[in-house]
Amino acid sequence: MILVGQLDSPYVRRVAVSLRLLGYAYESDERSVFGDFDSMRETNPLGRIPSLVLDSGETLIDSHAILDWLDDEAGNRALLPRTGEARRQALQRVALATGAIDKIGAAVYERIIRPGEFFWQDWYDRCRTQGVGAIEALARLEWDDAIAQPAITTVCMLRFVEIAMPEIVPAGRYPSLDVLRERCEALPAFQATFPPDYVVPSND
Ligand SMILES: N[C@@H](CCC(=O)N[C@@H](CS)C(=O)NCC(=O)O)C(=O)O
């Protein structure tokens, strides 16, 4: 199996962590989603990451679809509950976490992709507010000890935000999320995929 994408993408990382927690070996293809755009489009017509190339040669795209396949393979070790209220609640947490990635990600793209003279402050502020709203909602929830998809995705999201906009998630602001992060990031599957700090470029 080949996981396509770099671990500074929280979507790639949540797939990598899930594969590792479930004991699946994979190789990494670390082409850049921006630098290798044409080649990436041959793997995924959307030119996005992650993709997962299965041993059969089939290519799965989008972390949601990849993780759905993985849970199907994993049977009773699946990282999301199969049905009912437990599944509904877990998917709501995942939706808040992936929503935060999308909105903080959009704000970051506004800063690093859009040429400085076209920077749109109102849109940037709106995206940031939406992302922070999702993080606050996650922080109000109770978290048990389960290492399942809601925790995996939330912890990957928090590390992404910590790198991209550290002022949003300083230690101590969201104590319940600090506890969740500390517990998860200590595990081998998280340590092996921990994205290092990097300076996010700016268009100004
Ligand atoms: N819904 C997708 C979102 C994937 C996504 O946004 N990936 C980003 C990297 S974090 C990407 O490929 N960005 C480049 C682009 O969209 O052009 C998923 O869950 O996989």
The ligand as a MOL file (V3000), in Angstrom:
LIG
                    3D

  0  0  0     0  0            999 V3000
M  V30 BEGIN CTAB
M  V30 COUNTS 20 19 0 0 0
M  V30 BEGIN ATOM
M  V30 1 N -11.9700 16.1400 1.8530 0
M  V30 2 C -10.5860 15.9090 1.5610 0
M  V30 3 C -9.7750 17.1630 1.8120 0
M  V30 4 C -8.3280 16.9720 1.4260 0
M  V30 5 C -7.5580 18.2780 1.4560 0
M  V30 6 O -8.0870 19.3760 1.6930 0
M  V30 7 N -6.2590 18.1570 1.2080 0
M  V30 8 C -5.4330 19.3420 1.0980 0
M  V30 9 C -4.1660 19.1720 1.9000 0
M  V30 10 S -4.5370 19.2500 3.6360 0
M  V30 11 C -5.0920 19.5440 -0.3590 0
M  V30 12 O -4.9280 18.6000 -1.0980 0
M  V30 13 N -4.9730 20.8300 -0.7520 0
M  V30 14 C -4.6290 21.2150 -2.0860 0
M  V30 15 C -5.8300 21.5980 -2.8970 0
M  V30 16 O -6.9810 21.4170 -2.4500 0
M  V30 17 O -5.6090 22.0890 -3.9950 0
M  V30 18 C -10.0840 14.7410 2.4050 0
M  V30 19 O -10.6800 14.4770 3.4520 0
M  V30 20 O -9.1350 14.0630 1.9990 0
M  V30 END ATOM
M  V30 BEGIN BOND
M  V30 1 1 1 2
M  V30 2 1 2 3
M  V30 3 1 2 18
M  V30 4 1 3 4
M  V30 5 1 4 5
M  V30 6 2 5 6
M  V30 7 1 5 7
M  V30 8 1 7 8
M  V30 9 1 8 9
M  V30 10 1 8 11
M  V30 11 1 9 10
M  V30 12 2 11 12
M  V30 13 1 11 13
M  V30 14 1 13 14
M  V30 15 1 14 15
M  V30 16 2 15 16
M  V30 17 1 15 17
M  V30 18 2 18 19
M  V30 19 1 18 20
M  V30 END BOND
M  V30 END CTAB
M  END
